[in-house]
Structures are given as structure tokens and as C-alpha cells.
Amino acid sequence: MQLTGKIAIVTGAASGIGRATAVLIAREGARVVVADLNEAGAHQTVAEITASGGQAIACRTDVGRQDEVIQMVRCAVETYGGLHILHNNAFTHVPGPVCDLAEADWDRTLDVCLKAIYLGCKHAIPAMRQSGGGAIVNTASVHSLVGFRQYAAYDAAKAGVLGLTRSVALDYGPDIRANAVLPGAILTPAWDGTTEAGRQPFIQRCPLQRLGMPDDIARAVVFLASDAAAFITGASLVVDGGLTIVGNP
């Protein structure tokens, strides 16, 4: 159990990558604050953790709002006595090129995908330092590295995550480590409306010939949060089955 005695926050933990990560972090011995705007889904994640003997608490959080992020960190400290791990994972996106994208949709995407990471780090780092140090893992994306049509706001936000992660690593080491995990095409509820035919181009383009699963990302997050990654900071770990190494088909 790599994370015994640790206290963690996972945002966007009501489903998908966030839920898988919260469950695995708990399985590895940490106590977990399950943060999400979807309160019912957060409680379902907590139920899954506690059913397996882990410890977790749900915290309804809009990660784009500073007051709610402050309360999220306070929840960890007051419930469990400190904070060692923050997985900034929540996301949203509205597709569209810049000329078609409403300003409100641009703002909300940037709030949840980039500003929220700034807010999470800003308020978690002091609590981590009081707990003796910690590790931050930010969910970026293959969108951080390559462009996708119709994803102007999301591509911009995810590219910004890498710069912010490096900045945090530089400014707050050695007691705080900050890294990013970059998922590729991962089979989460975001894909529920996609047909098998719609998935096939991603599968065929991937050297491993499958979509990723949330557990594929969760294992990478646990590694980066654990002492196994004690000499890794400011890094970007691509977990995409080789999707981004393929040139034009």
C-alpha cells in the first residue's frame, strides 16, 4: 500500500478518471476527499470506497469558485487532520472554434480546466506544507500537446496546465512536487454518446489498439503521487496508448 497514512483530495471524482483514481488512492491506504459538483455521484464514489474498507468523504465543490475550493481543502484538514495529495482532475468543455464559441463557454472551460488548478494549488499547498509536504498531480491531456479541430477552449486550457504545473514545481519544491498526467482517448462517461463506429478511428490510430480505461490513468496518478516518484517533479506523463506518437495515417 503505497499511500498509507496519506490524505488526498481528488476533484471531478464522481465518475470516470476521478472516481477510478479516488478508489485506487483509497485502496493504496490514503483517506480521500471526493470532490465534485455532482454531489450524488460523489456519494456513490464514497460508497464504493467504504464498501472496500477505505475511508472517504464527499465534498460538493465547484472547482472554479475560490470559496468552494477553500472549503474543499478545509474539509480535508478538519476531517482527516492534514493534506498530502491533490489530484486536480475536474474538467468540462464546450466544443467549437473561436468564432463560434460563446464567451461564457470559453470562460467556464477555462475556469474548470485551468483556473481551478491554480485555485487548488493556491489553497492546498499551505495545508500540504503544514503536513510535511505533498504531491500534486494535474490532469492535462493529449490536447496539451497537439491540436484538435473544434476544441479551441479545451486545447488552450490543457496547454496551460503544463505551464502551470512546471511553475508550481519550480516555485514550491523541494517539499511540494507537481506533475501532470496526460490521458489520451479514455473510455469515460464523456464517450457515452459516441457510437462504436465513432470510436474506431481512435482505436485504429492507437498502437495498443484499444481505448484507455479510467484505471489506466488512476495507476499513473498513484505512481506520481507516491514515494516511487520522489525524484519526479515538473514532468508530463503521457498515458495514451501511443496515440500521439503516430504521424498522419
PyMOL commands that set and color helices and strands:
alter all, ss='L'
color gray80, all
select helices_A, chain A and resi 16-27+39-51+66-80+103-130+142-144+152-172+189-191+196-205+214-225+227-229+243-245
alter helices_A, ss='H'
color red, helices_A
select strands_A, chain A and resi 7-11+31-36+55-60+85-88+134-139+176-183+236-239
alter strands_A, ss='S'
color yellow, strands_A
deselect
rebuild
show_as cartoon
